[in-house]
Amino acid sequence: MGGKPLPIHGEGTNVRSYLYCEDVAEAFEDYVGRTVEEDDGMVHEELKWWGDVSEALLPHPRMLMMPGGRHSDGSEENSGAVSLSVNSSQNQMVELLKEFDNVCTRRVSMPISSDLNNSRNFITKISRYRKLVNIPNSMTVLHELLPISIEMAKRKLRGIWNSTNAGVVSHNEVLEIDVQRLHRLSFKWANFIPEEQAKVIVAPRSNNEMDASKLKKEFHELLSIKESLIKYAFEPDKRN
């Protein structure tokens, strides 16, 4: 509007979705003063087969999944003790949601899918790097933890939950399991030396272990991270 150059980040190739503020403001204005019963009646008129919306939806807890990790002691109670600014916005949201008794917040860390053929899979990605940062981390094996999230909703669990497998595993240990289970004995990799590592990491890491004891107490069948990686990622891939 001022005729000045418009700065962009990077090459400007990132794809973003946008919402025009006046559109959403108009939508809110249309619903000012409407009660749940009024909306329920409107839905009944439009969709005769729809159940009682207010009864079906309102009593159920909301389920949120948020990034976790890099906390002082990794426990749910210390979700606000953050050492990295990149996670501050998520943790502010976690702290805010603690005030609501109908919300279940699940904090995930470095999620891993079971499809090793997917180029975006964590295991596939690190196997293509020439050098690795070798720091132990808590991780979330999705094939095991997503069904648990459904069960958590059924049990109407609330509060903050570290949704990771028990224990930690380093990048080196993941690739060592890869070599052993898939017999890729010729596969080699190297690690950054501390000086190099300090340059490639955005900020200094603190404790990357998230305490999963609360989840383990509720779900005794929860596997350790190494056991889960073998069962849900490497063994299925080996059979295929």
KEPA-5695 format. One line per field, with one value per residue (C-alpha): x, y, z; residue in one letter; residue number from 1. Coordinates in Angstrom, 2 decimals. Layout:
// KEPA-5695
u = [X/...] $
v = [Y/...] $
w = [Z/...] $
lumlo = [a/...] $
dovex = [NUM/...] $
END
This chain:
// KEPA-5695
u = [0.00/2.97/4.67/7.56/9.14/7.38/9.91/9.44/11.13/13.32/12.47/8.76/7.78/6.04/2.33/-0.06/-3.82/-5.47/-8.71/-10.02/-10.75/-14.03/-15.42/-14.87/-16.09/-19.31/-19.72/-19.39/-21.89/-24.44/-24.26/-24.25/-26.97/-27.75/-28.11/-27.09/-30.76/-31.41/-28.49/-29.68/-33.14/-31.66/-29.61/-32.69/-34.55/-31.75/-30.77/-33.75/-31.52/-29.10/-29.22/-29.42/-26.38/-26.19/-26.39/-24.07/-21.25/-21.18/-20.52/-17.47/-13.97/-11.98/-8.81/-5.74/-2.34/0.56/4.34/6.21/9.74/12.62/11.27/13.03/12.07/9.71/6.67/3.16/3.25/6.23/4.79/5.57/9.25/10.55/14.15/13.49/11.57/10.28/7.98/6.84/3.61/2.55/3.26/1.38/-1.58/-1.08/-1.04/-4.23/-6.02/-5.19/-7.94/-10.64/-11.92/-13.27/-9.99/-7.48/-4.13/-1.74/1.86/3.70/7.42/9.10/6.18/7.11/4.84/5.04/5.51/9.26/8.64/7.33/10.03/8.72/9.04/11.50/13.48/13.64/14.75/17.63/18.84/19.49/21.58/25.35/25.79/23.50/22.92/23.08/20.91/18.50/14.87/11.42/9.43/5.83/5.20/1.90/0.73/0.67/-0.22/-3.08/-5.33/-4.53/-5.76/-9.10/-9.33/-8.48/-11.45/-13.70/-12.53/-13.10/-9.60/-8.73/-5.70/-2.22/-0.67/2.79/1.86/5.19/6.55/8.45/12.15/14.38/16.25/19.05/19.36/22.27/20.23/17.38/19.74/21.45/18.05/17.47/20.72/20.10/16.42/16.57/20.08/21.47/24.96/26.68/24.83/27.15/26.73/28.68/27.91/28.54/31.37/30.26/31.53/29.62/26.55/26.44/26.19/23.43/21.12/18.84/19.14/20.86/18.95/17.99/16.10/14.56/12.94/9.24/7.98/5.46/4.83/1.36/0.32/1.99/0.03/-3.25/-2.21/-0.01/0.50/2.40/5.75/9.15/10.28/12.71/10.17/7.54/9.89/10.65/7.04/5.29/7.93/10.77/9.03/6.13/8.62/10.77/7.77/6.92] $
v = [0.00/2.30/1.35/-0.31/-3.70/-6.64/-8.85/-12.61/-15.43/-17.81/-18.26/-17.65/-21.17/-22.22/-22.96/-21.39/-21.37/-18.04/-16.89/-13.40/-11.69/-10.05/-13.42/-15.06/-11.94/-12.06/-15.74/-14.98/-12.14/-14.53/-16.73/-14.08/-14.83/-18.31/-21.03/-24.65/-25.63/-23.19/-24.59/-28.10/-27.31/-25.87/-29.02/-31.19/-29.27/-29.67/-33.25/-35.30/-38.34/-36.44/-37.33/-34.96/-32.82/-31.13/-34.45/-36.24/-33.70/-31.54/-34.18/-35.58/-34.32/-32.61/-34.42/-32.40/-33.60/-31.19/-31.31/-31.99/-32.56/-30.32/-29.76/-29.57/-33.02/-34.23/-34.56/-33.35/-31.08/-29.16/-28.46/-24.79/-25.25/-24.78/-24.25/-23.58/-20.59/-22.58/-24.51/-21.58/-20.98/-24.63/-24.69/-21.47/-23.19/-26.27/-24.10/-22.36/-25.64/-26.93/-24.65/-26.60/-29.86/-31.25/-31.23/-34.03/-32.76/-35.36/-34.28/-36.22/-36.22/-37.11/-39.17/-42.30/-44.03/-47.71/-47.07/-47.20/-46.65/-43.17/-40.56/-38.45/-41.27/-40.33/-43.57/-43.25/-39.62/-40.16/-43.19/-40.81/-38.32/-38.51/-37.24/-37.47/-35.67/-38.45/-37.35/-39.65/-38.63/-39.72/-40.74/-41.55/-44.68/-43.73/-47.26/-48.00/-44.59/-43.57/-46.50/-45.58/-42.04/-43.44/-45.51/-42.42/-40.63/-43.60/-43.51/-39.72/-39.09/-35.45/-33.32/-33.35/-36.65/-37.31/-39.51/-41.20/-44.67/-45.44/-44.62/-42.92/-43.94/-42.17/-41.73/-44.16/-46.80/-46.46/-47.07/-49.95/-51.64/-50.89/-52.63/-55.65/-56.23/-55.53/-57.00/-53.88/-54.68/-52.44/-49.34/-46.84/-43.37/-40.78/-38.39/-34.70/-33.82/-31.52/-28.40/-29.27/-30.25/-26.85/-25.23/-27.40/-27.46/-24.43/-24.12/-26.06/-29.19/-29.84/-32.94/-34.69/-37.45/-37.12/-39.07/-41.64/-43.26/-41.69/-43.20/-46.51/-46.71/-46.27/-48.56/-51.34/-52.77/-49.67/-50.82/-49.24/-47.20/-49.85/-52.66/-50.58/-49.69/-53.35/-54.53/-51.77/-50.52/-52.93/-56.31/-55.39/-53.88/-57.02/-59.19/-56.96] $
w = [0.00/0.60/-2.64/-0.82/-1.65/0.03/1.90/1.79/3.67/1.68/-2.00/-1.52/-2.61/0.62/0.25/2.75/3.26/4.10/5.68/4.95/8.27/7.17/6.05/9.40/11.23/9.22/10.07/13.78/13.52/11.99/15.09/17.81/20.36/19.04/21.65/21.26/21.16/18.31/16.32/17.19/15.81/12.63/12.09/12.71/10.01/7.48/8.34/9.64/10.26/12.52/16.19/19.09/18.36/21.73/23.60/21.17/21.15/24.24/26.94/25.11/25.93/23.19/22.16/21.15/19.97/20.38/19.98/23.19/24.42/25.50/29.01/32.35/33.61/30.88/33.14/32.38/35.42/34.05/30.61/31.02/31.83/28.31/27.28/23.59/22.31/19.33/21.66/23.78/21.85/22.12/25.83/26.43/24.78/26.98/30.09/28.96/28.26/31.74/33.01/31.14/32.61/29.31/27.34/26.90/25.59/24.20/23.71/21.02/20.26/16.96/15.59/13.62/11.13/10.19/6.45/5.84/2.13/2.82/2.17/5.06/7.58/10.33/9.97/6.19/6.44/8.86/6.85/3.96/5.92/5.64/9.19/12.20/15.46/18.04/20.97/22.89/22.41/23.41/20.35/19.43/17.36/15.76/14.97/18.70/20.17/17.86/18.90/22.50/21.83/20.70/23.86/25.91/24.35/25.16/28.76/28.81/30.12/30.64/31.41/29.90/28.80/27.40/24.45/23.81/24.18/27.36/27.45/24.88/21.75/19.89/16.14/16.15/17.99/15.48/12.57/14.40/14.74/11.05/10.08/12.29/11.51/7.78/7.30/5.65/6.87/4.33/5.52/7.25/8.71/10.70/13.54/13.89/16.23/19.10/17.30/14.13/16.12/17.81/14.38/12.91/15.96/16.17/19.95/22.76/23.74/27.34/28.49/25.49/27.53/28.21/31.20/29.92/33.32/33.62/30.27/31.13/34.38/32.46/29.58/30.92/27.43/26.25/24.84/25.25/22.27/21.02/21.37/19.59/16.73/16.15/16.41/14.46/12.01/11.31/11.58/9.21/6.74/6.93/6.05/3.10] $
lumlo = [m/g/g/k/p/l/p/i/h/g/e/g/t/n/v/r/s/y/l/y/c/e/d/v/a/e/a/f/e/d/y/v/g/r/t/v/e/e/d/d/g/m/v/h/e/e/l/k/w/w/g/d/v/s/e/a/l/l/p/h/p/r/m/l/m/m/p/g/g/r/h/s/d/g/s/e/e/n/s/g/a/v/s/l/s/v/n/s/s/q/n/q/m/v/e/l/l/k/e/f/d/n/v/c/t/r/r/v/s/m/p/i/s/s/d/l/n/n/s/r/n/f/i/t/k/i/s/r/y/r/k/l/v/n/i/p/n/s/m/t/v/l/h/e/l/l/p/i/s/i/e/m/a/k/r/k/l/r/g/i/w/n/s/t/n/a/g/v/v/s/h/n/e/v/l/e/i/d/v/q/r/l/h/r/l/s/f/k/w/a/n/f/i/p/e/e/q/a/k/v/i/v/a/p/r/s/n/n/e/m/d/a/s/k/l/k/k/e/f/h/e/l/l/s/i/k/e/s/l/i/k/y/a/f/e/p/d/k/r/n] $
dovex = [1/2/3/4/5/6/7/8/9/10/11/12/13/14/15/16/17/18/19/20/21/22/23/24/25/26/27/28/29/30/31/32/33/34/35/36/37/38/39/40/41/42/43/44/45/46/47/48/49/50/51/52/53/54/55/56/57/58/59/60/61/62/63/64/65/66/67/68/69/70/71/72/73/74/75/76/77/78/79/80/81/82/83/84/85/86/87/88/89/90/91/92/93/94/95/96/97/98/99/100/101/102/103/104/105/106/107/108/109/110/111/112/113/114/115/116/117/118/119/120/121/122/123/124/125/126/127/128/129/130/131/132/133/134/135/136/137/138/139/140/141/142/143/144/145/146/147/148/149/150/151/152/153/154/155/156/157/158/159/160/161/162/163/164/165/166/167/168/169/170/171/172/173/174/175/176/177/178/179/180/181/182/183/184/185/186/187/188/189/190/191/192/193/194/195/196/197/198/199/200/201/202/203/204/205/206/207/208/209/210/211/212/213/214/215/216/217/218/219/220/221/222/223/224/225/226/227/228/229/230/231/232/233/234/235/236/237/238/239/240] $
END
